[in-house]
Amino acid sequence: MEMPESFRFETNIPLAELTSFRVGGPARFVLRPQSYEEIRQAIEYAASVEMPVTLLGKGTNILAADSGFDGLVIRFDTPLHEPVFDGTKVIACCGTSLTQLSRETVKRGLSGMERLCGIPGTVGGACAMNAGAYGGEIKQILKRIRVLRNGRDEWIDVKDEDLGYRRSAFTFPGTVALEAEFELAQDDGTATETMQSCMEKRRAKQPLELPSAGSTFKRPEGYFAGALIEQCGLKGYSVGGAQVSPKHAGFIVNTGGATENDITALIEHVRAVVKERTGVTLEPEVKRI
């Protein structure tokens, strides 16, 4: 199984180097696309030779296998062009950092993205899971999205039912998000303060000093996952190098040398204990490769 020379790819790159959890064995091929057309061609080629393929942004919501990935990783983590602003609208490449885009919108006197600043992923990743924080979410501002579906590159209007809590119609493998158009509003004078406040809360409450994949579990209806886990006495509980963060029980962190098996075992232990003691079933938010 080989890759055409026309694709500029790397081989046997540890997924631990490409994901924020710092866990995972080697990916056989890693391609950083130079164009949207190259993404289409790479997916088409992989399908033609029955090669497994996955899409990766900044790897901030990913748990990669210790065994690695015996296929092609398309790493869409850098923008192919600068954001295009037109009044209160902005079109951004899905490889763009969500935090950088959020800062730029606020700098330009726009409001709507300020609560998303600090979410450590790409615009594409945010659209693929309807990312949100502190009362703001992608659904509130995403109006159109350029996607690759069934080999077709097209812009589509976003419908209300396309996005829900950590749910999106724009997820791989059925869809590759290429560009997103956001409709923002003129800043009423509070955007900078709101952005700074959200960033301060993030730094104060989240274990940003250790590798993690962000919030490990989705928020159960009527509850907060971190509060339930803490209530069950699991704050600080460890399996190998994986630990329920002593700072925020909603995060599992890699304290050093954690493996996929460590993290998986800890996730399942937390789910079992919370279910037994509270009756609530926690659903993991972390995606797997």
C-alpha positions in Angstrom: 0.0 0.0 0.0 1.8 3.1 -1.2 0.9 6.8 -1.8 1.3 8.6 -5.1 4.4 10.8 -5.3 2.2 13.8 -6.1 1.0 13.8 -2.5 3.4 15.4 -0.1 3.0 13.1 2.8 5.0 11.9 5.9 5.2 8.4 7.1 5.0 6.7 10.5 4.2 9.8 12.5 3.2 9.1 16.1 -0.4 10.3 16.7 0.9 11.3 20.2 2.6 14.2 18.4 -0.6 15.2 16.6 -3.1 15.1 19.4 -3.5 17.1 22.6 -3.7 14.0 24.8 -0.2 13.1 23.7 -1.3 9.5 23.2 -1.2 7.2 20.2 1.0 5.0 18.0 2.2 5.8 14.5 0.0 6.9 11.6 1.2 5.2 8.4 0.7 8.2 6.2 0.1 11.9 7.2 -0.9 14.4 4.6 -1.1 18.2 5.2 -3.2 19.3 2.2 -2.1 22.3 0.2 -5.5 22.8 -1.4 -9.1 21.7 -1.2 -8.7 19.8 -4.4 -5.9 17.8 -2.8 -8.2 16.8 0.0 -10.7 15.5 -2.5 -8.0 13.6 -4.5 -6.5 12.1 -1.4 -9.9 10.8 -0.2 -10.7 9.5 -3.7 -7.4 7.7 -3.9 -7.7 6.1 -0.5 -11.1 4.8 -1.4 -9.8 3.4 -4.7 -7.2 1.2 -2.9 -9.4 0.5 0.2 -7.0 2.4 2.4 -8.5 3.6 5.8 -8.6 7.4 6.0 -9.4 9.8 8.8 -9.5 13.6 9.1 -7.7 15.4 11.9 -7.6 19.1 12.8 -5.5 20.1 15.8 -6.3 16.8 17.5 -7.8 18.5 20.6 -10.8 16.1 21.1 -9.1 12.9 20.1 -8.0 9.7 21.8 -5.7 7.8 19.4 -5.0 4.1 19.6 -1.8 2.8 21.1 -1.5 0.7 17.9 -1.6 3.7 15.7 -3.5 4.1 12.4 -2.6 1.9 9.4 -3.9 4.3 6.8 -4.0 7.9 5.8 -4.4 10.8 8.2 -5.4 14.1 6.5 -4.2 16.7 8.9 -6.2 19.8 8.1 -4.8 22.0 10.9 -3.5 25.1 9.0 -5.5 27.6 7.0 -5.3 27.6 3.2 -6.2 31.3 3.1 -6.8 34.2 5.4 -10.3 34.9 6.7 -12.4 37.0 4.3 -14.4 39.8 6.1 -17.4 41.5 4.5 -19.3 43.7 6.9 -20.6 41.4 9.7 -19.9 38.3 7.7 -16.6 36.3 7.7 -15.6 33.3 5.6 -12.8 31.2 7.2 -10.9 28.1 6.0 -11.8 25.1 8.2 -8.1 24.7 9.0 -8.1 28.0 10.8 -7.6 28.2 14.6 -10.9 28.9 16.2 -9.2 31.0 18.9 -7.3 33.1 16.4 -10.4 33.7 14.3 -12.3 34.7 17.5 -9.7 37.2 18.5 -9.6 38.7 15.0 -13.4 39.1 14.9 -13.3 41.0 18.2 -10.4 43.1 17.0 -12.5 44.1 14.0 -15.4 45.2 16.2 -17.6 42.2 15.7 -19.5 40.2 18.3 -20.7 36.5 18.3 -17.4 34.6 18.6 -16.0 36.1 21.8 -17.2 33.2 24.0 -15.5 30.7 21.8 -12.1 32.1 22.2 -9.9 29.6 23.9 -11.5 26.5 22.5 -8.3 24.8 21.3 -9.3 23.5 17.9 -10.0 24.4 14.3 -13.0 26.0 12.7 -13.7 22.7 10.9 -13.5 20.8 14.2 -15.8 23.3 15.8 -18.4 22.9 13.0 -18.1 19.1 13.1 -19.2 19.0 16.8 -21.0 22.3 17.3 -18.4 23.5 19.7 -19.5 25.9 22.4 -18.6 27.4 25.8 -20.0 29.8 28.3 -23.3 30.2 26.5 -21.9 30.6 23.0 -21.9 27.9 20.3 -21.2 27.5 16.6 -24.9 27.0 15.8 -25.7 30.6 16.8 -23.5 32.1 14.0 -22.9 29.4 11.3 -24.9 30.3 8.2 -23.2 28.5 5.3 -20.6 25.8 5.0 -18.5 24.6 2.1 -18.4 20.8 2.2 -17.0 17.9 0.3 -19.6 15.1 0.1 -19.6 12.1 -2.3 -16.8 13.8 -4.2 -18.7 17.0 -4.7 -17.4 20.4 -3.5 -20.4 22.7 -2.7 -21.7 25.5 -0.5 -24.8 24.7 1.5 -27.1 26.7 3.8 -27.1 25.5 7.4 -30.5 24.5 8.7 -31.5 24.6 12.4 -31.7 20.8 12.6 -28.1 20.4 11.3 -26.6 21.3 14.7 -27.4 20.3 18.3 -25.6 19.9 21.5 -22.2 18.5 20.5 -23.9 17.1 17.4 -23.4 18.2 13.7 -24.4 17.0 10.3 -20.9 18.1 9.1 -18.8 15.3 10.4 -16.3 13.0 8.7 -16.5 10.5 7.0 -19.7 11.6 5.4 -18.7 15.2 5.1 -15.5 17.2 5.0 -15.9 20.8 6.1 -13.7 23.0 3.9 -14.9 26.6 4.6 -17.4 28.2 6.9 -19.4 31.4 6.7 -20.4 33.1 9.9 -22.9 35.9 10.5 -21.8 38.1 13.4 -23.0 41.4 14.8 -21.5 44.8 15.4 -19.8 44.9 18.8 -22.0 46.7 21.4 -18.8 47.5 23.4 -18.8 44.3 25.5 -17.1 41.8 23.2 -13.5 42.3 24.5 -14.6 42.2 28.2 -16.6 39.0 27.5 -13.8 37.4 25.7 -11.3 38.2 28.5 -13.7 37.0 31.2 -14.2 33.6 29.4 -10.5 33.2 29.0 -9.9 33.9 32.7 -12.5 31.4 33.7 -10.9 28.8 31.4 -7.4 29.4 32.9 -8.7 29.4 36.5 -10.9 26.3 36.3 -9.4 24.0 33.6 -6.2 21.9 33.9 -4.5 23.6 30.9 -1.1 22.7 32.3 -1.4 19.0 31.4 -2.2 17.1 28.2 -5.9 16.3 27.8 -8.7 16.2 25.2 -10.8 18.9 26.9 -14.0 17.9 28.5 -14.1 14.1 28.6 -17.9 13.7 28.8 -20.9 15.4 27.3 -23.1 17.3 29.7 -26.0 15.0 30.9 -29.4 16.7 30.7 -30.0 18.4 34.0 -26.5 17.8 35.4 -22.9 18.7 35.0 -20.5 15.8 34.3 -17.7 17.3 36.4 -19.9 17.8 39.4 -21.3 14.2 39.3 -17.8 12.8 39.0 -16.6 14.9 42.0 -19.7 14.0 44.0 -18.7 10.3 43.5 -15.3 10.9 45.1 -13.4 10.4 41.8 -11.4 13.6 41.6 -7.8 12.7 41.4 -8.5 9.0 40.7 -5.8 7.5 38.5 -5.2 4.5 36.2 -1.6 4.4 35.1 -0.7 7.8 33.7 -4.3 8.8 33.3 -6.0 10.9 36.0 -9.3 12.5 36.8 -8.0 16.1 37.1 -7.8 17.3 40.7 -8.6 20.8 39.3 -11.7 19.9 37.3 -13.2 16.5 37.5 -14.7 16.8 34.0 -11.3 16.4 32.5 -9.1 13.4 32.3 -5.4 14.4 32.0 -2.2 12.7 31.0 0.1 13.0 34.0 3.0 11.4 32.0 3.2 8.2 30.0 -0.6 7.6 29.8 -1.6 5.0 27.2 -4.9 4.7 25.3 -5.6 1.7 27.6 -5.1 3.7 30.7 -7.5 6.5 29.5 -10.1 4.0 28.3 -10.0 2.1 31.6 -10.4 5.3 33.5 -13.3 6.5 31.4 -15.1 3.2 31.9 -14.4 3.2 35.6 -15.8 6.7 35.9 -18.9 5.9 33.9 -19.5 2.7 36.0 -19.2 4.5 39.3 -21.3 7.5 38.3 -24.0 5.2 36.9 -24.0 3.0 40.1 -24.2 6.0 42.5 -26.3 8.5 40.7 -28.2 6.6 38.0 -26.8 8.9 35.3 -25.1 7.5 32.2 -22.1 9.6 31.1 -21.5 9.7 27.3 -17.9 10.3 26.2 -17.3 13.5 24.2 -13.9 12.4 23.1 -13.6 10.9 19.5 -11.4 7.9 18.8 -8.9 7.1 16.1 
